[in-house]
């Protein structure tokens, strides 16, 4: 199963340096899951409204969190947002 998409978030400021920051309004989530995995690393990118990437990293979805995932892929998107500290709108 692959999950990839762009999602709007509540504006979030990413400070790259003390003098440079970006107002991010999008998150890109890209995940690949195979049946039987006990954990899953999910890469994400925070971007501006113009699509300029400001910050990227990955979060770990652990076994207990994967066990709660049903058929709604937005569960994973919202879980990633929660771990990153942003809110999907």
N, CA, C and O atoms as CSV, one atom per row, in Angstrom:
chain,resi,resn,atom,element,x,y,z
A,1,UNK,N,N,0.840,-1.163,0.000
A,1,UNK,CA,C,0.000,0.000,0.000
A,1,UNK,C,C,0.886,1.228,0.000
A,1,UNK,O,O,1.836,1.320,0.777
A,2,UNK,N,N,0.575,2.161,-0.866
A,2,UNK,CA,C,1.328,3.416,-0.909
A,2,UNK,C,C,0.373,4.577,-0.676
A,2,UNK,O,O,-0.751,4.589,-1.177
A,3,UNK,N,N,0.833,5.527,0.078
A,3,UNK,CA,C,0.059,6.722,0.394
A,3,UNK,C,C,0.927,7.918,0.059
A,3,UNK,O,O,2.042,8.046,0.566
A,4,UNK,N,N,0.421,8.790,-0.790
A,4,UNK,CA,C,1.186,9.981,-1.156
A,4,UNK,C,C,0.202,11.098,-1.469
A,4,UNK,O,O,-0.743,10.909,-2.236
A,5,UNK,N,N,0.428,12.265,-0.871
A,5,UNK,CA,C,-0.448,13.380,-1.169
A,5,UNK,C,C,-0.023,14.664,-0.496
A,5,UNK,O,O,0.800,14.677,0.420
A,6,UNK,N,N,-0.618,15.759,-0.986
A,6,UNK,CA,C,-0.429,17.091,-0.432
A,6,UNK,C,C,-1.680,17.443,0.350
A,6,UNK,O,O,-2.795,17.196,-0.111
A,7,UNK,N,N,-1.501,18.019,1.530
A,7,UNK,CA,C,-2.637,18.356,2.377
A,7,UNK,C,C,-2.438,19.754,2.946
A,7,UNK,O,O,-1.326,20.133,3.313
A,8,UNK,N,N,-3.525,20.517,3.016
A,8,UNK,CA,C,-3.472,21.851,3.600
A,8,UNK,C,C,-3.391,21.730,5.115
A,8,UNK,O,O,-4.013,20.858,5.723
A,9,UNK,N,N,-2.614,22.620,5.704
A,9,UNK,CA,C,-2.470,22.666,7.161
A,9,UNK,C,C,-2.708,24.089,7.638
A,9,UNK,O,O,-2.614,25.044,6.866
A,10,UNK,N,N,-3.016,24.215,8.922
A,10,UNK,CA,C,-3.086,25.543,9.533
A,10,UNK,C,C,-1.702,26.169,9.382
A,10,UNK,O,O,-0.701,25.502,9.643
A,11,UNK,N,N,-1.620,27.436,8.967
A,11,UNK,CA,C,-0.300,28.054,8.765
A,11,UNK,C,C,0.635,27.823,9.947
A,11,UNK,O,O,0.256,27.959,11.110
A,12,UNK,N,N,1.856,27.471,9.608
A,12,UNK,CA,C,2.877,27.089,10.581
A,12,UNK,C,C,4.194,27.701,10.130
A,12,UNK,O,O,4.592,27.523,8.979
A,13,UNK,N,N,4.873,28.414,11.011
A,13,UNK,CA,C,6.132,29.058,10.654
A,13,UNK,C,C,7.310,28.131,10.946
A,13,UNK,O,O,7.465,27.621,12.056
A,14,UNK,N,N,8.131,27.928,9.924
A,14,UNK,CA,C,9.348,27.131,10.061
A,14,UNK,C,C,10.522,28.091,10.040
A,14,UNK,O,O,10.734,28.794,9.052
A,15,UNK,N,N,11.289,28.126,11.128
A,15,UNK,CA,C,12.483,28.972,11.211
A,15,UNK,C,C,13.686,28.165,10.741
A,15,UNK,O,O,14.132,27.234,11.411
A,16,UNK,N,N,14.204,28.543,9.570
A,16,UNK,CA,C,15.346,27.848,8.997
A,16,UNK,C,C,16.638,28.353,9.634
A,16,UNK,O,O,17.520,27.568,9.980
A,17,UNK,N,N,16.735,29.648,9.780
A,17,UNK,CA,C,17.853,30.296,10.469
A,17,UNK,C,C,17.234,31.421,11.298
A,17,UNK,O,O,16.046,31.708,11.151
A,18,UNK,N,N,18.018,32.060,12.163
A,18,UNK,CA,C,17.443,33.181,12.926
A,18,UNK,C,C,16.891,34.305,12.041
A,18,UNK,O,O,16.024,35.063,12.474
A,19,UNK,N,N,17.387,34.413,10.809
A,19,UNK,CA,C,16.944,35.487,9.923
A,19,UNK,C,C,16.043,35.020,8.787
A,19,UNK,O,O,15.541,35.849,8.029
A,20,UNK,N,N,15.826,33.717,8.649
A,20,UNK,CA,C,15.028,33.205,7.540
A,20,UNK,C,C,13.973,32.240,8.059
A,20,UNK,O,O,14.270,31.293,8.789
A,21,UNK,N,N,12.728,32.507,7.661
A,21,UNK,CA,C,11.630,31.623,8.050
A,21,UNK,C,C,10.650,31.505,6.886
A,21,UNK,O,O,10.626,32.339,5.981
A,22,UNK,N,N,9.855,30.462,6.935
A,22,UNK,CA,C,8.841,30.218,5.917
A,22,UNK,C,C,7.495,30.005,6.598
A,22,UNK,O,O,7.416,29.362,7.644
A,23,UNK,N,N,6.446,30.545,6.003
A,23,UNK,CA,C,5.090,30.275,6.471
A,23,UNK,C,C,4.573,29.099,5.654
A,23,UNK,O,O,4.285,29.232,4.464
A,24,UNK,N,N,4.459,27.962,6.300
A,24,UNK,CA,C,4.049,26.737,5.618
A,24,UNK,C,C,2.544,26.538,5.746
A,24,UNK,O,O,1.960,26.749,6.809
A,25,UNK,N,N,1.930,26.129,4.641
A,25,UNK,CA,C,0.495,25.872,4.626
A,25,UNK,C,C,0.167,24.510,4.015
A,25,UNK,O,O,-1.002,24.183,3.812
A,26,UNK,N,N,1.198,23.721,3.723
A,26,UNK,CA,C,0.999,22.399,3.138
A,26,UNK,C,C,1.936,21.386,3.773
A,26,UNK,O,O,3.041,21.718,4.204
A,27,UNK,N,N,1.473,20.149,3.822
A,27,UNK,CA,C,2.335,19.038,4.200
A,27,UNK,C,C,2.183,17.966,3.128
A,27,UNK,O,O,1.076,17.667,2.681
A,28,UNK,N,N,3.292,17.406,2.733
A,28,UNK,CA,C,3.291,16.264,1.823
A,28,UNK,C,C,3.643,15.049,2.656
A,28,UNK,O,O,4.629,15.050,3.393
A,29,UNK,N,N,2.834,14.019,2.533
A,29,UNK,CA,C,3.065,12.771,3.263
A,29,UNK,C,C,3.239,11.672,2.226
A,29,UNK,O,O,2.454,11.563,1.284
A,30,UNK,N,N,4.270,10.861,2.408
A,30,UNK,CA,C,4.545,9.779,1.472
A,30,UNK,C,C,4.904,8.535,2.269
A,30,UNK,O,O,5.928,8.503,2.951
A,31,UNK,N,N,4.061,7.511,2.185
A,31,UNK,CA,C,4.290,6.311,2.984
A,31,UNK,C,C,4.080,5.063,2.144
A,31,UNK,O,O,3.236,5.028,1.248
A,32,UNK,N,N,4.855,4.053,2.449
A,32,UNK,CA,C,4.683,2.750,1.826
A,32,UNK,C,C,4.587,1.725,2.935
A,32,UNK,O,O,5.450,1.655,3.810
A,33,UNK,N,N,3.522,0.925,2.891
A,33,UNK,CA,C,3.286,-0.076,3.927
A,33,UNK,C,C,3.119,-1.452,3.289
A,33,UNK,O,O,2.410,-1.609,2.295
A,34,UNK,N,N,3.774,-2.428,3.869
A,34,UNK,CA,C,3.606,-3.818,3.455
A,34,UNK,C,C,2.981,-4.582,4.609
A,34,UNK,O,O,3.333,-4.366,5.769
A,35,UNK,N,N,2.063,-5.468,4.294
A,35,UNK,CA,C,1.387,-6.258,5.325
A,35,UNK,C,C,2.426,-6.964,6.189
A,35,UNK,O,O,3.375,-7.568,5.689
A,36,UNK,N,N,2.218,-6.868,7.493
A,36,UNK,CA,C,3.112,-7.524,8.439
A,36,UNK,C,C,4.181,-6.622,9.039
A,36,UNK,O,O,4.875,-7.017,9.976
A,37,UNK,N,N,4.318,-5.409,8.501
A,37,UNK,CA,C,5.295,-4.485,9.084
A,37,UNK,C,C,4.913,-4.178,10.521
A,37,UNK,O,O,3.732,-4.035,10.836
A,38,UNK,N,N,5.912,-4.076,11.398
A,38,UNK,CA,C,5.622,-3.738,12.790
A,38,UNK,C,C,5.839,-2.254,13.061
A,38,UNK,O,O,5.454,-1.753,14.118
A,39,UNK,N,N,6.446,-1.556,12.124
A,39,UNK,CA,C,6.613,-0.104,12.227
A,39,UNK,C,C,6.784,0.451,10.820
A,39,UNK,O,O,7.073,-0.287,9.878
A,40,UNK,N,N,6.604,1.744,10.692
A,40,UNK,CA,C,6.688,2.371,9.377
A,40,UNK,C,C,7.239,3.783,9.524
A,40,UNK,O,O,6.691,4.592,10.272
A,41,UNK,N,N,8.320,4.077,8.812
A,41,UNK,CA,C,8.841,5.438,8.744
A,41,UNK,C,C,8.086,6.175,7.654
A,41,UNK,O,O,7.948,5.673,6.539
A,42,UNK,N,N,7.592,7.377,7.977
A,42,UNK,CA,C,6.810,8.157,7.022
A,42,UNK,C,C,7.505,9.498,6.779
A,42,UNK,O,O,7.553,10.340,7.676
A,43,UNK,N,N,8.042,9.703,5.573
A,43,UNK,CA,C,8.637,10.990,5.231
A,43,UNK,C,C,7.556,12.058,5.035
A,43,UNK,O,O,6.445,11.768,4.590
A,44,UNK,N,N,7.909,13.286,5.375
A,44,UNK,CA,C,6.990,14.407,5.155
A,44,UNK,C,C,7.787,15.632,4.748
A,44,UNK,O,O,8.983,15.735,5.019
A,45,UNK,N,N,7.102,16.556,4.094
A,45,UNK,CA,C,7.689,17.841,3.700
A,45,UNK,C,C,6.699,18.929,4.075
A,45,UNK,O,O,5.518,18.836,3.738
A,46,UNK,N,N,7.164,19.959,4.770
A,46,UNK,CA,C,6.364,21.158,5.026
A,46,UNK,C,C,6.717,22.161,3.940
A,46,UNK,O,O,7.893,22.408,3.673
A,47,UNK,N,N,5.682,22.747,3.306
A,47,UNK,CA,C,5.918,23.653,2.188
A,47,UNK,C,C,5.037,24.892,2.293
A,47,UNK,O,O,4.025,24.907,2.995
A,48,UNK,N,N,5.453,25.925,1.577
A,48,UNK,CA,C,4.690,27.179,1.515
A,48,UNK,C,C,3.495,26.995,0.577
A,48,UNK,O,O,3.365,25.964,-0.083
A,49,UNK,N,N,2.639,27.992,0.529
A,49,UNK,CA,C,1.481,27.961,-0.364
A,49,UNK,C,C,1.915,27.874,-1.828
A,49,UNK,O,O,1.163,27.390,-2.674
A,50,UNK,N,N,3.128,28.343,-2.124
A,50,UNK,CA,C,3.673,28.279,-3.483
A,50,UNK,C,C,4.362,26.948,-3.762
A,50,UNK,O,O,4.897,26.739,-4.851
A,51,UNK,N,N,4.348,26.056,-2.786
A,51,UNK,CA,C,4.974,24.747,-2.961
A,51,UNK,C,C,6.460,24.710,-2.693
A,51,UNK,O,O,7.124,23.722,-3.006
A,52,UNK,N,N,6.991,25.772,-2.117
A,52,UNK,CA,C,8.421,25.807,-1.804
A,52,UNK,C,C,8.674,24.970,-0.549
A,52,UNK,O,O,8.131,25.274,0.513
A,53,UNK,N,N,9.491,23.921,-0.660
A,53,UNK,CA,C,9.788,23.095,0.514
A,53,UNK,C,C,10.580,23.891,1.543
A,53,UNK,O,O,11.565,24.550,1.209
A,54,UNK,N,N,10.140,23.824,2.800
A,54,UNK,CA,C,10.822,24.556,3.864
A,54,UNK,C,C,11.513,23.615,4.843
A,54,UNK,O,O,12.544,23.958,5.421
A,55,UNK,N,N,10.938,22.423,5.028
A,55,UNK,CA,C,11.491,21.488,6.011
A,55,UNK,C,C,11.025,20.083,5.656
A,55,UNK,O,O,9.874,19.878,5.270
A,56,UNK,N,N,11.924,19.121,5.790
A,56,UNK,CA,C,11.531,17.733,5.572
A,56,UNK,C,C,12.174,16.851,6.633
A,56,UNK,O,O,13.242,17.161,7.163
A,57,UNK,N,N,11.511,15.761,6.926
A,57,UNK,CA,C,11.998,14.804,7.919
A,57,UNK,C,C,11.140,13.562,7.777
A,57,UNK,O,O,10.453,13.389,6.770
A,58,UNK,N,N,11.176,12.706,8.768
A,58,UNK,CA,C,10.308,11.543,8.799
A,58,UNK,C,C,9.909,11.247,10.230
A,58,UNK,O,O,10.622,11.586,11.174
A,59,UNK,N,N,8.754,10.607,10.375
A,59,UNK,CA,C,8.273,10.215,11.703
A,59,UNK,C,C,8.068,8.706,11.703
A,59,UNK,O,O,7.854,8.090,10.659
A,60,UNK,N,N,8.138,8.131,12.889
A,60,UNK,CA,C,7.964,6.694,13.044
A,60,UNK,C,C,6.553,6.399,13.532
A,60,UNK,O,O,6.102,6.932,14.546
A,61,UNK,N,N,5.868,5.539,12.788
A,61,UNK,CA,C,4.567,5.029,13.213
A,61,UNK,C,C,4.862,3.656,13.821
A,61,UNK,O,O,5.367,2.765,13.139
A,62,UNK,N,N,4.546,3.495,15.102
A,62,UNK,CA,C,4.903,2.234,15.769
A,62,UNK,C,C,3.805,1.180,15.633
A,62,UNK,O,O,2.743,1.438,15.066
A,63,UNK,N,N,4.078,0.010,16.154
A,63,UNK,CA,C,3.184,-1.129,15.998
A,63,UNK,C,C,1.782,-0.875,16.558
A,63,UNK,O,O,0.787,-1.241,15.933
A,64,UNK,N,N,1.708,-0.249,17.735
A,64,UNK,CA,C,0.389,0.006,18.328
A,64,UNK,C,C,-0.408,1.005,17.494
A,64,UNK,O,O,-1.629,0.888,17.388
A,65,UNK,N,N,0.272,1.987,16.901
A,65,UNK,CA,C,-0.408,2.962,16.050
A,65,UNK,C,C,-0.856,2.309,14.740
A,65,UNK,O,O,-1.949,2.590,14.248
A,66,UNK,N,N,-0.018,1.441,14.179
A,66,UNK,CA,C,-0.406,0.730,12.958
A,66,UNK,C,C,-1.610,-0.164,13.202
A,66,UNK,O,O,-2.458,-0.322,12.323
A,67,UNK,N,N,-1.690,-0.745,14.386
A,67,UNK,CA,C,-2.793,-1.648,14.722
A,67,UNK,C,C,-4.132,-0.914,14.737
A,67,UNK,O,O,-5.177,-1.535,14.545
A,68,UNK,N,N,-4.113,0.393,14.960
A,68,UNK,CA,C,-5.347,1.185,15.005
A,68,UNK,C,C,-5.789,1.661,13.624
A,68,UNK,O,O,-6.886,2.200,13.472
A,69,UNK,N,N,-4.943,1.465,12.623
A,69,UNK,CA,C,-5.223,1.913,11.273
A,69,UNK,C,C,-6.212,0.960,10.614
A,69,UNK,O,O,-5.932,-0.230,10.475
A,70,UNK,N,N,-7.335,1.464,10.218
A,70,UNK,CA,C,-8.332,0.655,9.524
A,70,UNK,C,C,-8.240,0.882,8.030
A,70,UNK,O,O,-7.195,0.649,7.422
A,71,UNK,N,N,-9.343,1.341,7.434
A,71,UNK,CA,C,-9.380,1.574,5.991
A,71,UNK,C,C,-9.255,3.052,5.634
A,71,UNK,O,O,-9.187,3.400,4.456
A,72,UNK,N,N,-9.226,3.917,6.634
A,72,UNK,CA,C,-9.161,5.356,6.401
A,72,UNK,C,C,-7.705,5.820,6.407
A,72,UNK,O,O,-7.083,5.921,7.465
A,73,UNK,N,N,-7.167,6.100,5.220
A,73,UNK,CA,C,-5.773,6.537,5.121
A,73,UNK,C,C,-5.531,7.889,5.785
A,73,UNK,O,O,-4.392,8.222,6.110
A,74,UNK,N,N,-6.595,8.672,5.991
A,74,UNK,CA,C,-6.424,9.961,6.655
A,74,UNK,C,C,-5.983,9.765,8.104
A,74,UNK,O,O,-5.444,10.691,8.711
A,75,UNK,N,N,-6.200,8.584,8.664
A,75,UNK,CA,C,-5.685,8.276,10.007
A,75,UNK,C,C,-4.169,8.453,10.014
A,75,UNK,O,O,-3.622,9.069,10.929
A,76,UNK,N,N,-3.493,7.923,9.011
A,76,UNK,CA,C,-2.031,8.040,8.943
A,76,UNK,C,C,-1.628,9.491,8.720
A,76,UNK,O,O,-0.702,9.980,9.367
A,77,UNK,N,N,-2.310,10.186,7.816
A,77,UNK,CA,C,-1.992,11.592,7.545
A,77,UNK,C,C,-2.152,12.415,8.821
A,77,UNK,O,O,-1.276,13.210,9.164
A,78,UNK,N,N,-3.270,12.226,9.524
A,78,UNK,CA,C,-3.503,12.984,10.753
A,78,UNK,C,C,-2.515,12.596,11.852
A,78,UNK,O,O,-2.122,13.444,12.654
A,79,UNK,N,N,-2.116,11.343,11.898
A,79,UNK,CA,C,-1.122,10.905,12.888
A,79,UNK,C,C,0.226,11.562,12.605
A,79,UNK,O,O,0.898,12.026,13.525
A,80,UNK,N,N,0.619,11.601,11.341
A,80,UNK,CA,C,1.871,12.275,10.971
A,80,UNK,C,C,1.782,13.749,11.351
A,80,UNK,O,O,2.712,14.286,11.953
A,81,UNK,N,N,0.680,14.410,11.010
A,81,UNK,CA,C,0.506,15.824,11.361
A,81,UNK,C,C,0.641,16.033,12.864
A,81,UNK,O,O,1.303,16.969,13.312
A,82,UNK,N,N,0.017,15.164,13.629
A,82,UNK,CA,C,0.083,15.269,15.086
A,82,UNK,C,C,1.519,15.149,15.581
A,82,UNK,O,O,1.950,15.917,16.442
A,83,UNK,N,N,2.258,14.189,15.040
A,83,UNK,CA,C,3.646,13.994,15.466
A,83,UNK,C,C,4.536,15.166,15.056
A,83,UNK,O,O,5.508,15.485,15.740
A,84,UNK,N,N,4.195,15.804,13.932
A,84,UNK,CA,C,4.972,16.952,13.439
A,84,UNK,C,C,4.605,18.230,14.195
A,84,UNK,O,O,5.416,19.148,14.320
A,85,UNK,N,N,3.358,18.273,14.700
A,85,UNK,CA,C,2.909,19.456,15.437
A,85,UNK,C,C,2.119,20.427,14.587
A,85,UNK,O,O,2.040,21.615,14.901
A,86,UNK,N,N,1.523,19.918,13.493
A,86,UNK,CA,C,0.689,20.759,12.642
A,86,UNK,C,C,-0.722,20.182,12.612
A,86,UNK,O,O,-0.948,19.050,13.041
A,87,UNK,N,N,-1.676,20.976,12.098
A,87,UNK,CA,C,-3.066,20.551,12.027
A,87,UNK,C,C,-3.543,20.590,10.588
A,87,UNK,O,O,-3.443,21.617,9.917
A,88,UNK,N,N,-4.062,19.468,10.121
A,88,UNK,CA,C,-4.617,19.415,8.774
A,88,UNK,C,C,-5.977,20.119,8.768
A,88,UNK,O,O,-6.778,19.965,9.691
A,89,UNK,N,N,-6.218,20.896,7.703
A,89,UNK,CA,C,-7.498,21.590,7.578
A,89,UNK,C,C,-8.251,21.116,6.343
A,89,UNK,O,O,-9.354,21.590,6.073
